[in-house]
Amino acid sequence: MADAHLWWIGQGRPGFERFGLTVDVDGERVWLDRPDHPAPVGVRGDGKGGAIRT
């Protein structure tokens, strides 16, 4: 999670309005400003069988 925080700071602390999500047959992709600029996304368990995106 610290890596994601450092990435966010390095990108100028962007607000949520700059992030996007593409969902298609190939899966999900989170991006910043444009689809060819991916945002780092990790998955950790939530202890309930689900996933939390970090």
Biopython code that builds the backbone (N, CA, C, O; Angstrom):
import numpy as np
from Bio.PDB.StructureBuilder import StructureBuilder

atoms = [
    (1, "MET", "N", (0.823, -1.187, 0.000)),
    (1, "MET", "CA", (0.000, 0.000, 0.000)),
    (1, "MET", "C", (0.874, 1.260, 0.000)),
    (1, "MET", "O", (0.487, 2.277, -0.576)),
    (2, "ALA", "N", (2.013, 1.203, 0.623)),
    (2, "ALA", "CA", (2.918, 2.357, 0.631)),
    (2, "ALA", "C", (3.374, 2.688, -0.785)),
    (2, "ALA", "O", (3.522, 3.862, -1.125)),
    (3, "ASP", "N", (3.599, 1.666, -1.618)),
    (3, "ASP", "CA", (4.002, 1.925, -3.005)),
    (3, "ASP", "C", (2.928, 2.690, -3.755)),
    (3, "ASP", "O", (3.237, 3.602, -4.522)),
    (4, "ALA", "N", (1.663, 2.329, -3.542)),
    (4, "ALA", "CA", (0.561, 3.030, -4.203)),
    (4, "ALA", "C", (0.495, 4.480, -3.741)),
    (4, "ALA", "O", (0.230, 5.376, -4.542)),
    (5, "HIS", "N", (0.731, 4.713, -2.470)),
    (5, "HIS", "CA", (0.713, 6.076, -1.942)),
    (5, "HIS", "C", (1.828, 6.913, -2.562)),
    (5, "HIS", "O", (1.609, 8.062, -2.945)),
    (6, "LEU", "N", (3.011, 6.341, -2.657)),
    (6, "LEU", "CA", (4.131, 7.054, -3.274)),
    (6, "LEU", "C", (3.850, 7.341, -4.751)),
    (6, "LEU", "O", (4.189, 8.414, -5.249)),
    (7, "TRP", "N", (3.234, 6.388, -5.450)),
    (7, "TRP", "CA", (2.871, 6.597, -6.845)),
    (7, "TRP", "C", (1.888, 7.763, -6.959)),
    (7, "TRP", "O", (2.042, 8.629, -7.820)),
    (8, "TRP", "N", (0.880, 7.781, -6.089)),
    (8, "TRP", "CA", (-0.137, 8.829, -6.091)),
    (8, "TRP", "C", (0.501, 10.205, -5.871)),
    (8, "TRP", "O", (0.166, 11.162, -6.569)),
    (9, "ILE", "N", (1.412, 10.304, -4.909)),
    (9, "ILE", "CA", (2.117, 11.564, -4.661)),
    (9, "ILE", "C", (2.927, 11.962, -5.893)),
    (9, "ILE", "O", (2.936, 13.126, -6.292)),
    (10, "GLY", "N", (3.603, 10.987, -6.485)),
    (10, "GLY", "CA", (4.417, 11.247, -7.673)),
    (10, "GLY", "C", (3.609, 11.714, -8.872)),
    (10, "GLY", "O", (4.149, 12.360, -9.769)),
    (11, "GLN", "N", (2.318, 11.395, -8.896)),
    (11, "GLN", "CA", (1.440, 11.808, -9.999)),
    (11, "GLN", "C", (0.775, 13.158, -9.713)),
    (11, "GLN", "O", (-0.084, 13.607, -10.473)),
    (12, "GLY", "N", (1.176, 13.797, -8.619)),
    (12, "GLY", "CA", (0.601, 15.100, -8.293)),
    (12, "GLY", "C", (-0.650, 15.025, -7.444)),
    (12, "GLY", "O", (-1.437, 15.971, -7.421)),
    (13, "ARG", "N", (-0.851, 13.913, -6.741)),
    (13, "ARG", "CA", (-2.016, 13.699, -5.863)),
    (13, "ARG", "C", (-3.337, 13.893, -6.615)),
    (13, "ARG", "O", (-4.165, 14.711, -6.215)),
    (14, "PRO", "N", (-3.531, 13.151, -7.692)),
    (14, "PRO", "CA", (-4.733, 13.341, -8.509)),
    (14, "PRO", "C", (-6.017, 12.998, -7.761)),
    (14, "PRO", "O", (-6.049, 12.085, -6.936)),
    (15, "GLY", "N", (-7.072, 13.748, -8.066)),
    (15, "GLY", "CA", (-8.393, 13.471, -7.512)),
    (15, "GLY", "C", (-9.077, 12.341, -8.257)),
    (15, "GLY", "O", (-8.629, 11.922, -9.324)),
    (16, "PHE", "N", (-10.161, 11.857, -7.686)),
    (16, "PHE", "CA", (-10.862, 10.711, -8.270)),
    (16, "PHE", "C", (-11.357, 10.982, -9.682)),
    (16, "PHE", "O", (-11.506, 10.047, -10.469)),
    (17, "GLU", "N", (-11.614, 12.244, -10.019)),
    (17, "GLU", "CA", (-12.145, 12.563, -11.342)),
    (17, "GLU", "C", (-11.140, 12.302, -12.460)),
    (17, "GLU", "O", (-11.514, 12.280, -13.633)),
    (18, "ARG", "N", (-9.884, 12.106, -12.116)),
    (18, "ARG", "CA", (-8.856, 11.832, -13.134)),
    (18, "ARG", "C", (-8.672, 10.341, -13.393)),
    (18, "ARG", "O", (-7.960, 9.961, -14.322)),
    (19, "PHE", "N", (-9.299, 9.501, -12.593)),
    (19, "PHE", "CA", (-9.162, 8.054, -12.756)),
    (19, "PHE", "C", (-10.292, 7.505, -13.602)),
    (19, "PHE", "O", (-11.406, 8.028, -13.598)),
    (20, "GLY", "N", (-9.985, 6.440, -14.328)),
    (20, "GLY", "CA", (-10.988, 5.767, -15.132)),
    (20, "GLY", "C", (-10.854, 4.270, -14.979)),
    (20, "GLY", "O", (-9.865, 3.766, -14.447)),
    (21, "LEU", "N", (-11.863, 3.571, -15.453)),
    (21, "LEU", "CA", (-11.890, 2.119, -15.395)),
    (21, "LEU", "C", (-12.407, 1.600, -16.722)),
    (21, "LEU", "O", (-13.456, 2.028, -17.204)),
    (22, "THR", "N", (-11.674, 0.687, -17.299)),
    (22, "THR", "CA", (-12.109, 0.015, -18.515)),
    (22, "THR", "C", (-12.389, -1.439, -18.156)),
    (22, "THR", "O", (-11.554, -2.111, -17.549)),
    (23, "VAL", "N", (-13.565, -1.917, -18.536)),
    (23, "VAL", "CA", (-13.948, -3.312, -18.317)),
    (23, "VAL", "C", (-14.362, -3.881, -19.662)),
    (23, "VAL", "O", (-15.265, -3.366, -20.322)),
    (24, "ASP", "N", (-13.683, -4.960, -20.059)),
    (24, "ASP", "CA", (-14.032, -5.614, -21.314)),
    (24, "ASP", "C", (-13.725, -7.102, -21.199)),
    (24, "ASP", "O", (-13.474, -7.601, -20.103)),
    (25, "VAL", "N", (-13.745, -7.806, -22.314)),
    (25, "VAL", "CA", (-13.539, -9.255, -22.281)),
    (25, "VAL", "C", (-12.143, -9.639, -21.794)),
    (25, "VAL", "O", (-11.926, -10.772, -21.364)),
    (26, "ASP", "N", (-11.196, -8.700, -21.858)),
    (26, "ASP", "CA", (-9.837, -8.966, -21.397)),
    (26, "ASP", "C", (-9.660, -8.729, -19.896)),
    (26, "ASP", "O", (-8.615, -9.072, -19.343)),
    (27, "GLY", "N", (-10.649, -8.156, -19.238)),
    (27, "GLY", "CA", (-10.572, -7.911, -17.802)),
    (27, "GLY", "C", (-10.828, -6.455, -17.455)),
    (27, "GLY", "O", (-11.487, -5.726, -18.196)),
    (28, "GLU", "N", (-10.288, -6.044, -16.305)),
    (28, "GLU", "CA", (-10.460, -4.675, -15.803)),
    (28, "GLU", "C", (-9.118, -3.963, -15.809)),
    (28, "GLU", "O", (-8.079, -4.560, -15.527)),
    (29, "ARG", "N", (-9.156, -2.678, -16.134)),
    (29, "ARG", "CA", (-7.950, -1.861, -16.090)),
    (29, "ARG", "C", (-8.289, -0.498, -15.497)),
    (29, "ARG", "O", (-9.217, 0.177, -15.942)),
    (30, "VAL", "N", (-7.530, -0.112, -14.497)),
    (30, "VAL", "CA", (-7.679, 1.203, -13.881)),
    (30, "VAL", "C", (-6.607, 2.102, -14.467)),
    (30, "VAL", "O", (-5.455, 1.691, -14.608)),
    (31, "TRP", "N", (-6.982, 3.336, -14.812)),
    (31, "TRP", "CA", (-6.032, 4.228, -15.442)),
    (31, "TRP", "C", (-6.181, 5.648, -14.910)),
    (31, "TRP", "O", (-7.183, 6.005, -14.291)),
    (32, "LEU", "N", (-5.147, 6.445, -15.172)),
    (32, "LEU", "CA", (-5.115, 7.849, -14.770)),
    (32, "LEU", "C", (-5.040, 8.710, -16.018)),
    (32, "LEU", "O", (-4.108, 8.576, -16.811)),
    (33, "ASP", "N", (-5.991, 9.574, -16.195)),
    (33, "ASP", "CA", (-6.081, 10.545, -17.292)),
    (33, "ASP", "C", (-6.427, 9.950, -18.654)),
    (33, "ASP", "O", (-7.192, 10.551, -19.408)),
    (34, "ARG", "N", (-5.883, 8.790, -18.980)),
    (34, "ARG", "CA", (-6.182, 8.174, -20.276)),
    (34, "ARG", "C", (-5.920, 6.664, -20.185)),
    (34, "ARG", "O", (-5.077, 6.231, -19.400)),
    (35, "PRO", "N", (-6.626, 5.874, -20.972)),
    (35, "PRO", "CA", (-6.509, 4.412, -20.869)),
    (35, "PRO", "C", (-5.102, 3.849, -21.072)),
    (35, "PRO", "O", (-4.812, 2.757, -20.584)),
    (36, "ASP", "N", (-4.224, 4.560, -21.776)),
    (36, "ASP", "CA", (-2.869, 4.026, -21.975)),
    (36, "ASP", "C", (-1.904, 4.443, -20.860)),
    (36, "ASP", "O", (-0.691, 4.286, -21.001)),
    (37, "HIS", "N", (-2.429, 4.963, -19.774)),
    (37, "HIS", "CA", (-1.620, 5.345, -18.608)),
    (37, "HIS", "C", (-2.156, 4.594, -17.384)),
    (37, "HIS", "O", (-2.881, 5.176, -16.577)),
    (38, "PRO", "N", (-1.811, 3.309, -17.235)),
    (38, "PRO", "CA", (-2.389, 2.489, -16.157)),
    (38, "PRO", "C", (-1.977, 2.952, -14.764)),
    (38, "PRO", "O", (-0.874, 3.457, -14.554)),
    (39, "ALA", "N", (-2.884, 2.767, -13.833)),
    (39, "ALA", "CA", (-2.613, 3.034, -12.417)),
    (39, "ALA", "C", (-2.303, 1.696, -11.757)),
    (39, "ALA", "O", (-2.908, 0.682, -12.107)),
    (40, "PRO", "N", (-1.377, 1.677, -10.818)),
    (40, "PRO", "CA", (-1.064, 0.420, -10.140)),
    (40, "PRO", "C", (-2.242, -0.027, -9.272)),
    (40, "PRO", "O", (-2.794, 0.753, -8.497)),
    (41, "VAL", "N", (-2.604, -1.280, -9.418)),
    (41, "VAL", "CA", (-3.723, -1.835, -8.654)),
    (41, "VAL", "C", (-3.278, -3.166, -8.078)),
    (41, "VAL", "O", (-2.739, -4.009, -8.796)),
    (42, "GLY", "N", (-3.498, -3.356, -6.803)),
    (42, "GLY", "CA", (-3.214, -4.630, -6.150)),
    (42, "GLY", "C", (-4.494, -5.166, -5.544)),
    (42, "GLY", "O", (-5.476, -4.437, -5.404)),
    (43, "VAL", "N", (-4.484, -6.417, -5.191)),
    (43, "VAL", "CA", (-5.651, -7.034, -4.563)),
    (43, "VAL", "C", (-5.188, -7.711, -3.296)),
    (43, "VAL", "O", (-4.201, -8.447, -3.294)),
    (44, "ARG", "N", (-5.904, -7.459, -2.221)),
    (44, "ARG", "CA", (-5.632, -8.179, -0.981)),
    (44, "ARG", "C", (-6.951, -8.681, -0.452)),
    (44, "ARG", "O", (-7.995, -8.082, -0.706)),
    (45, "GLY", "N", (-6.915, -9.746, 0.263)),
    (45, "GLY", "CA", (-8.133, -10.315, 0.814)),
    (45, "GLY", "C", (-8.740, -9.422, 1.879)),
    (45, "GLY", "O", (-8.019, -8.711, 2.580)),
    (46, "ASP", "N", (-10.062, -9.452, 2.006)),
    (46, "ASP", "CA", (-10.728, -8.674, 3.039)),
    (46, "ASP", "C", (-11.134, -9.531, 4.225)),
    (46, "ASP", "O", (-11.796, -9.051, 5.145)),
    (47, "GLY", "N", (-10.734, -10.815, 4.207)),
    (47, "GLY", "CA", (-11.081, -11.715, 5.303)),
    (47, "GLY", "C", (-12.486, -12.256, 5.202)),
    (47, "GLY", "O", (-12.902, -13.031, 6.063)),
    (48, "LYS", "N", (-13.234, -11.876, 4.184)),
    (48, "LYS", "CA", (-14.624, -12.314, 4.017)),
    (48, "LYS", "C", (-14.836, -13.010, 2.681)),
    (48, "LYS", "O", (-15.969, -13.208, 2.243)),
    (49, "GLY", "N", (-13.738, -13.378, 2.045)),
    (49, "GLY", "CA", (-13.851, -14.056, 0.765)),
    (49, "GLY", "C", (-13.906, -13.122, -0.420)),
    (49, "GLY", "O", (-13.962, -13.578, -1.562)),
    (50, "GLY", "N", (-13.890, -11.828, -0.175)),
    (50, "GLY", "CA", (-13.928, -10.852, -1.256)),
    (50, "GLY", "C", (-12.535, -10.289, -1.491)),
    (50, "GLY", "O", (-11.539, -10.820, -0.999)),
    (51, "ALA", "N", (-12.489, -9.232, -2.232)),
    (51, "ALA", "CA", (-11.208, -8.590, -2.518)),
    (51, "ALA", "C", (-11.330, -7.092, -2.314)),
    (51, "ALA", "O", (-12.395, -6.506, -2.513)),
    (52, "ILE", "N", (-10.258, -6.498, -1.925)),
    (52, "ILE", "CA", (-10.189, -5.045, -1.772)),
    (52, "ILE", "C", (-9.117, -4.560, -2.717)),
    (52, "ILE", "O", (-7.987, -5.048, -2.683)),
    (53, "ARG", "N", (-9.456, -3.611, -3.553)),
    (53, "ARG", "CA", (-8.470, -3.035, -4.457)),
    (53, "ARG", "C", (-7.636, -2.017, -3.679)),
    (53, "ARG", "O", (-8.173, -1.154, -2.984)),
    (54, "THR", "N", (-6.313, -2.137, -3.812)),
    (54, "THR", "CA", (-5.441, -1.185, -3.123)),
    (54, "THR", "C", (-4.543, -0.500, -4.116)),
    (54, "THR", "O", (-3.730, 0.342, -3.735)),
]
sb = StructureBuilder()
sb.init_structure("model")
sb.init_model(0)
sb.init_chain("A")
sb.init_seg("    ")
for serial, (resi, resn, name, xyz) in enumerate(atoms, 1):
    if name == "N":
        sb.init_residue(resn, " ", resi, " ")
    sb.init_atom(name, np.array(xyz, "f"), 0.0, 1.0, " ", f" {name:<3s}", serial, name[0])
structure = sb.get_structure()
